[in-house]
Amino acid sequence: MVSASKAAREAKRAADGKAPKKTAASRAKGKDSEASSVAGDETPPPNSTKKQQDEIKRLANQMDKHGLSDRVTTGVLSSLKASRDVKITSVSLVFHGRVLIQDGTLELTYGRRYGLLGENGCGKSTFLKALDKREFPIPEFIDIYLLNEGAPPSDLGALEWVVTEAENEMERLDKEAEEILETDGPESPLLMDLYERMEQMDPSTFEVRASIILTGLGFNKTTIKKKTKDMSGGWRMRVALAKALFVKPSLLLLDDPTAHLDLEACVWLEDYLAKWDRTLVLVSHSMDFLNGVCTNMIDMRERTLMYYGGNYDSYHKTRAEQEVNQMKAYQKQQDEIKHIKAFIASAGTYANLVRQAKSRQKILDKMEADGFIQPVHEDRVFTFRFADVEKLPPPVLSFDDVTFSYSGNAKDNLYEHLDLGTDMDSRTALVGPNGVGKSTLLKLMTGALSPTGGQVSRHTHLKMGVYSQHSSEQLDLTKSALDFVRDKYSEKSQDYQYWRQQLGKYGLGGESQTALMGTLSEGQKSRIVFALLAIDGPNMLLLDEPTNGLDIPTIDSLADAINAFTGGCVVVSHDFRLLDKIAKEILVCENKTINKWQGSIADYKNHLRKKMKAEGTLYKVYLLPPPIRTRSIVVVAELYLIKKDDGVDVHVQILGGMVLYAPGDGFASGPPQPPPPPPKSPGTPVADAV
């Protein structure tokens, strides 16, 4: 196994020998840029050679130079090999010499939905990758799917790609069933589970079921046919998520699945996963999402896995109570130890007291053998801070009758006749569905895009700091954070200690400063980007999805830093908790214009829910299973919420589904047309669908 320091030296030598040098012109261009160069939409990634791209991919996959895993794991399977419940004891996980889990227990009960918690950099994503690669002794019949990358670029449309992947999954299940039939015989319980799953997938409904999931995730009748090679990374991630939901693996691993979703898609996904009937392990930094989905929580803390029943709120309450009780027990034991030691020290040579002292020493020895009660270790919470800046007199940034179209044609206008202003006191939230142009608006503010009509005016001393959801792509992942910032800002200082202090302000210390950035978590990379923003000293922040990858305490710290910042701030985020903490003004982007929302962000969220129902954009749908011959009376149908799209409700009914009509709820536009009853076989009851 390669140590973190050795890996850092090797990657640095490789980078020094092969990385193209910047020309004087390119350096000058970078310095003259009005907006911070860490914005993913403004500068191309520095890693352009094939060799460097391969190196970055290797780091992201946590592989060494020989293609072997950089992770070292141990574990002993304690559950039955044929059980869908998994219990593994003596679990350990080491990554680049750092112990992430030591002598823990992995316990996953089939049908439960687990939220995986832990501070940035504790190893949550590494743990999920180890599970996905079966580096722990998980039974082979339990199929695992980890969602951590988007669908590959291809000539297939979104719907076609998901259906193709579903067909491949059916072939895999069929092959697995044949192997089990040959080795274990027709009575194998594993075989029965496989047949049940294959029956539930039902190839005749592939297209409509894939459509249901894709429309729920934000696709419409046009984008659902768009080739994946023509999609952005965020939309390809949605396609991959649709596949994960469609194939329904026994163990589904989701790493921040809402990172690329808008509010409507988040609401749909939360509802969908809340009915997930297989095992789910979910990493999310949205408390609302965790509360709506999870039945259990796993806290990855202090090199072990701690389990809690209930959702995030229950976890938070239970953990707080446990820590209060632990500190009381710790203090009581410390007082007892102090009293015993004082008695032993004062016993002197009196025979009676010496005997008592020996007796109490035995008590002390037993305490030590059993293990002393440990004090509660507070979570590491660092403080974001943006430097105070000089106030600029208004107008700082203004739009005067601005119109914009990417094509230049009026029929393609994204915005028309915009008038708005932003100053040093602004705390503005931009909200609206994906594709409406929120990120485009930020680019118009920075000057990365020019309006096709009207004018954007900026104060001559305005300096913008831009954070985009692709900002971490601008980091040279083959370097350490320490070397990267030192090289980038060489004119400021060459002193390593100075840059250690700068990175330390953003929660990066010790190993995380010297490890290759390709081995860091997404949250740690985000902290580096924020450190770069702070070093640049902007007087206005433009933040596009700044919470992606950040843990909950870090998001709270970011909110505090924005509120304390003496400059202006414009934020695009799907994290309503962040917006609730910082937004003084909410601007709704829709219908080619921008309107100010009169109310709180919570009011806006409720407004969207009501609007979705009132306009019939959500359908309640029962998708009936194929007729099953059984002596039981009821087979529960699958309930979905799907977006309204031409023909979707009709196709669902043709294939045996039912669009429900809920008077007063705004779902569907009329009474349902029940599907014809399934054929009955004489003497054998056929299950009814409910």
N, C-alpha and C positions, 0 to 999 in steps of 0.2 A: 504494500500500500504506500502511495506517495504522500509525504507530509505536505501540509499547506505551504510551508516556507519553500520547500524544494520545488513544488509545482509553480509557485510564484517566480522563482529564479529561472526555471526552464521556459516558462511562457514569456518572461521578459527578454531572455536571450533570443527566442524565436521572433518576437516582435521587433527587437532592435535590428535583427539581421534582414528582415523581410518587409517591414512596413514602409510604404512609400513616404518620402519626406515631403513636408509641406513646402511649397514655394513661397517666396517673399510676397508674391501677389496674393496668394490664397490666405496668408496670414493677415495681410492688410485688409483684405475683404472681410475676414472674420471679425477684425477689430472694429471696422466701420459699420457693422450691422447694427441697425437701430434696436432690434429685439435680441434678447439673449439667444446665443447659438445653441442652447440645449433643446430648443423647440424641435420636435420630431418632424414637423411639417415644413421646416425652413431649410435644413441642411441635410445633405445625404450622409448616410452612415460612413464613418471613417474606415471601416473594415471592408475593403472592396476586393481584395485578392481572394482567389479560390481557396488558397491555403488558410488564410485567416478565417474565412467563413466556415471551413471545416473545423477549425480549432474552436470557434465559438459554439458550433453545433455540438461538438464533443463535450465541451464544458456544460452546456445546457442539459445534455443527456447524462451528465455525471459519469462519464467514461474516461478511463485512462488511455494512454497512447496506443495500447494494444487492443482497445475496444472492450475492455473488461470494466465492470462496475467499480467506481471509486468508493462504493459503500461496503462496509463489513457488517454482517448481521449474524445473530444467533437466535435460536428459539426452539422450543420443544412443543409439538402438537399434543395437547391434553384432551381435546374433544375427540369424539368418534370420527373415524375417517369418512363414514357415510353420512355424517350430520351436516346440515346446512348452517348450524351454529359453529362458530370458530372460537376456540380458546387455545392460545399459545402462551406458555410460560417461559421464564428465563429469557425474555426478549431483550436484546441489545441492538443498538444501531450506532455505528461509528462512521463519520464522514470526514475524510481528509484529516484523520487523527483526532478529530473532535468527537467526544462522546455525547450523543444526543439522547439516547435511552440506555439505561443500565439496569439489568435485572428487573424489567417490568413485565406486565401481563397484557396481552392483546386479547380482548374479548368482544366479539361481535355476534349479537343475537340476530338470527334471520328475521327480517321484517321490520327491524328498527332503523331509525334514521338518526345518525350520529353527527353532531357538529364538532369539528376538530378545532380546538382553540390553542392559542400560544402566541407569545410575542414574536415580532418579526425576527427571523434568523434562528428561531429555536429548532427548525428542521421539519416543519409540517409538510412542505412540498417534497422534501427528501424522503420522509416517511411514506407518503403516498406512492412515490416512485418505487420504493422498495417493495411495497405491497403489490403494485402492478407487475413487477418483474418476478414475483413469487420468490423473493429472497428470504421470506419467512415460509415455514412449512405449511402452506395453505393447500388443502386437498385439491387435486387436479380437476375434479368435476365442478368445482366452483369457478365459473368464468368471471373474469375481472375486466372492467373497462375504466381506464383513467382518462378523463378529459383534461388535457393540458396543452393541446395544440389544435389548430383549426383543420378543416378538411383540406386536402392537398389541391393545388391548382390543377384543373382538368377541363376537358371540353364538355363535361356533364353539367346539367343544370342542378340546382339544389335538390329538387324533388327526385330527379333521376338518380342522383348520387346516393341519396338516403335509401331509395328503393333497392338500388344495386347492392348496397352494403347489407341491407336486410336479407336479400337473396343469398348473399355470401354467408351470412350468419345461419340461414336455414341449412345450407349445404354442410356447414361445419357441425351443426347439431345432428344432422342425419348421419354423418360419418362417425361422430362420437357415439351415437346410439348403436351403430353396427359393431363398433369395437367393444362396447359394453356387453352387447348380446353374445358376442363370441367368447368373451372372457368370463363373464359372471352369469350368463344365462338369462332367460326371459323373466325370471322372478326378481331380478335386481331392483331395489327401490330407486337406484339412480336412473334406471331405464324408465321407470314410471314417471319420474320427475321430468325427464327429457321429453317424453311423449306429450305430457301435459303442456309443457312450454311450447313445443312445436305446434300443438293444436291451437293454443292461444294466439300465436303469431298469425296464422291463417293468411297465406299468400294472396288470397282473393281480395283482401282488404288492404294490402300494402300501400297502394297509392293514396287512398282516402285517409288512412291513418297517418301516413307521412305528411299529407297536406294539413291535417288537423294540427300536428305538432309544429310544422314550419310556419303556418299562419299565426299560431299562438306566439311564436318567437319573433314575429314582426314582418314576415314575408307576405307579399300580396301576389295576385295572379300573374303579375309581370316578373317580379324579382324571383319568384319561385322557379322560373325557367332559366334564369341567368346563369351562365357558366361560372363555375367556381374560380376559374383562372381570371375572370374579370371582376371578382369581388375583392373588397378590402379584407385585411386580416380579421377584423372584428366580425364581419358577416360570415367569413369562412368558419370562425369559431362557433357561430350560431348553427351553421350546418352540421358541424361535428357534434354539437350538443343535441341537435335533433336526432342524429343517429344513435347517440347514447341512450336517449329516452325511448327511442323506438325499439331497439333490440333488447332492452330490459335485462341487462346482465344480472347475475346473482349478487355480485358485489360491484356497486357503482361508486367511483371515486371522482368527486367534483372539486376542482381547485379554483375557487373564486368564480363561479359560473355567471354571476351577474355583472362582471366587469365591463362587458361590451353590450349590455342591454339597456333599453330605455325603460321608463316607469311601467308602461303597459305590459311589456314583455316580462318585466320582473314580477308583476302581479300575477300574470298567467303562470309563470314558472313556479312561483311559490305555491299556487293552488294545485298545480300538477304534482309537484313533489310531496305535498302534504298527504297525498293518497298513494305514495309509492309503497308497494307491498313487498319489496325485496330489501336487501341490506344496502344502506347508503352511508357513505362517509363524506362529509361536506366541509370544506374550508370556505368560510365567508366572513367578511368584516362588516356585514350589515346586521345589526341587532334585530331589526324588524324581520328580516328574512330568516334568521336563525330561530326566532320565536315562532314564525309561521310554519316552519318545516320540521324542526327537529323534535324527536322524542327523548333523546339522550344527548349528553355532552361528554366529550373527552378532552381533558385539559392536559396538554403536553407541557409539563412544568417540572423543574428540578430533576431532570433526567429520568422522568418516569411518566406513566400514563395514569391520570386520575379520572375516575368515572363518576358521573352525576346523572340522576334521573331528571327528566323534564327538559324544558326548553332553556333558552339563554337566561331569561329572567329568573327561573327557578334555580339555575346554576349559580347566578350571581348572589341570590339570597342565601342559598345553602352554603356556599363557600364563605361568605361573610360570617355566618353563624359559626361555622367550623373554625375559622381563624380566631374569632373571639374566644371560643372555648379552649382552643389550643394555647393561646397566650395566657389564659388564666391557669391552665394546667402547668404550663412552663414556669410561670412565676411562682406557683405554689411549690413545684419541685425544687426550684432554685433556692427558695427560702428554706426548705427542708434540708437541702444539701449544705447551705450556709450554717444552719443550726447544728447539724451533725459534725461538721468540720470544727466548729467552735468548741463543741463539747469534747471532741477528741483532743484538741489542742490544749484544753484546760484540765484534762484528766490527771496529769502529773503521774506520781508513783503510787498513789493510793490503790491498794489491791482491788477494792470494790469498784472504784471508778475505772480502773484499767479493764476489768472484765466488761463493764458497760461500754467502754470505748471500743473494745474488740467486737462486741455485738453490733454496735452501730456502724463499725467499719464494714462488717459483713453486709449490712443493709445497703451501704454505699456501693460496695462491690457488685451487689445484685442489680442495683439501679444501672450501673455501668454495663453489666453483662446484657441486661435487657434492652439497653439503649436509652440514653437520656432523651427526654422530650425536647424537641428542637423549637426554637422560636420561629415565628412566621417570617418568611423572607418576602419582603414587599416586591411587587413587580417593578422592573426597571422602567421608569417613565421619564423620558427625556423631554426637554422643552425646546420647541421650535422658536426661532427668533429671527425676524427680519430687521435689519439695521434701520434706525430712525433716519428719515430723509427730510430734506428741506421742502417746505410747502411751496407749491407752485400756484400762482393765481389762476382762477378759471378764466376762459375755458381751457381745460387741459387736453381733452379729447372730445371732438364733436363730429356728428354726422349731419350734413345739411342736404336734404332732398336726395339721399343716396339710393341708387338703383344698382342692382348687380345681377349679372348672368354670366355663367361660365362660357357659354357659346357666343355671347354678344348679341343674341337675338332676343327681342322683347318677349316673344312667346315663351322663352325659357327662363324668364326672370325668377330668381330665387327670392329677391327682395325688391320692393318698389317704394320710392319716396320716403325713406327712413329719415327721421329727425330724432336724434338722441344725444345726450351729453354725459360724460363721465369726468369726475373731478377727484381730488385727493382724499375726499371723505367718502367716496362711493364704496358700498359693499353690495354689489349687484349680482344677482343670480339669474342666469339665462336658462330657461326651461322650455321643454317642447320635445316631441318625439324625434327619434333618430331620422336623419335625412332632411330635416327641415332647414338646416343651415346654421346651427349654433357655432360649430367650429369654423365655418366660413366667415361668420361675423367677427370672430376673434382675429382671423387673418386679415380682414379688412381694417381692423383696428391697428394691427402691427404694420400694415403696409405690404405684407406678403402678397396680398391681392389688391388690385385697384378697382374702384367702382366703375361701372359702365355709364353711370350718370350721377350727377351731384358731386359733393366734395367731402372728404374726410380731413379734418384739421387737427394738427397735433402741436402742442406747446414745444418750442424749440429746445427746451431742456428736459423734455419727457424721455425717460428711459424705461422701457418695458422689460419685465421678466416673464418669459412665457414657459409654462409647463403644459405639455400635452401628454396624452395617454401613450404616446410613442417616444417620449423623451429618453427613456432608458436605452432605446436603440442607438442613441448617439454616443453611448459609452463604449470605449474600447475594452471589450470583455476579456481580452487576453492580457490586460494589465491589472495591477492592484489599484484600489481607490487612491492610495497614497501616491503612487507613481503618476497616476492619471492627472490628479489635480495639480501636482507639483510641476508636471510638464506643461499642462494647459495654461497655468498662470506663473510661468517661470520668471516673468518680470516683477512679480510681487515679492516672491521669496523662494530661495532654494533650500531653506532650512526644513528638514523633515519634522522637527518638533513643532514648528509653527503650523504645518499642515495637519499634523496629528490633532492639534487642538481644534482646528477648524472643523475637521470631520467629527471629532468627539462631541461637538455642540449638537450634532444631529444624530446622536445615538450610535455612531460607528466607532468602536474602540478595539484595541488589541488585535485579535486575529482577523476581524472583519476589515481592518484597514489594509492589511498586507496580503490577504487572500485574493486570488484572481476574482475579478468582478463577475466573471461567468459562473462562479460557484456560489454567488450570493443569492439570497431570496429576492423576489420582486420588490418586497417592502424595503429591503436594504438598498437596492438599486435606486428606488424612489427617493430615499433619504439622501443619497449622493447627489441626485439631480437637484433636490431642494438646497443642498449645501452650495452647489454651483450657482443657483439663483441668488442666494444670500451674498456670495462673494462678489457677484456682479453689481450688487447694490442698486437694484431698480427702484423707481419711485411709483411704479404701478405694476401690479401683478395680474396676469391673465392666466387663469388656471383651468385647464380642460381635463376633467375627470382626475383630480389630484389624489383621490382616496384609493385608487386601484392598487392593491397589494399592501396597503397599510393596515396594521391591526387597530382594534377599537381604541385603546389608549392613545395611540399615535394620531389617530384622526381627531380626537379631542384636543390633543396638543396643537395640531395644525389649526384648528378652529380658534384656539386662544391666541396663537401667533398672528393670525389674520386680523382678529379684533384689536390686537395691540399695535399693529402696523400703522405707521403714520402716513402711508401713501394710500393710493386707491387700489381696489381689487374687483375683478370681474371673474365669476366662477361658473363653469358648466359642470354639473355633477348629477348623478342619479342617487347620491346619498342624501336622503332628505333630512337625516339627522344633522349632517354638517351644515346644510343650507338653513336649517332651523336655528342653528347657533350663530350664524354670521350674517345672513341676508337682511339688509335694510330695505332693499328694493328688489322686486321680482319682475322680470320682463319675460313675457310669454311670446315665443317665436312661433307664429303660425299664419297661414294664409298670406304669405309674402310680406308680412309686416310684423311689427313688434308692439305689443300692448302692455301697459303696466298693470300688474295684478293687484287689486285692492283687497288685501287680506294676507294671512300667514301662509307659509309653505304647507302647513297641515291642511288649511282650507283648500289650497290648490289641489292637493292630493285627493281629498274627498270630492272635489269638483270633477276631477278626471274620472273617478270611479262612477259617479252619477252620470256623467256624460257618456261614458262607454256603454252603460246600460240603456240610457234613454235613446241613444242613436241605434241601438241594436247591434253594436259592433261586437258583442259577445253572445254566443249561443251556448246554452246548456244542452249538451248532447249525451244521450245514452248510446253507446255502441254495443249492440247486443252480441254476445258470443255465439258461435255456431251451435246448433242444437246438440245437446249432450244427453245421451240416454243414461239416466240415473234414477235411483229410487228416492233420492232427496227431492224436496219440493222446489227449492229456490236456487238459482245461480245468479250471483250478483253481476250486473252488467258494469262496464267501465263508464265512468262519468267524466266528461271533458268540458272545458270551456274553450270554444273556438271563435276566432274572429270571423265576422260576416264577410263572405266573398262569393262572387257569382257562382252559383251552382254547388257550393260545398254542402249546403243543407240537403239539396236534392240527392247528391251522390251518397250521403250518409244514409238517407232513407232507403235508397235502392239497395244498398248493401246490408240492410237489416238494422239500421240505426234509427233513432227517433230524436227529432229536434223538439225539445220541450217548450211548452208555452207557460210562462209564469206571469200571470196578470199582476200588474203593479210593479214588477221588477224590471220591465223593459227588455226582457230577453225574448228573442224571436218575435216574429211579426204576426203570428196567428196560431190557431190550435194545431197540434201535431197530427200528422197522418200516420197512425200506427202501422207498423210493418205487418205483412200477413203472418198468421201464426205458423210456427214450424210444423212440418208434417209429423204425425204421430204414428207410432207403430203399435198395432193391436197388442194389448196386454202389457205394454211397457210405457210407463209415464215419461213424458218429456219435460225437462225442467222449464219453468217459467222464468222470464227475465223481469227484473224489477228495476 
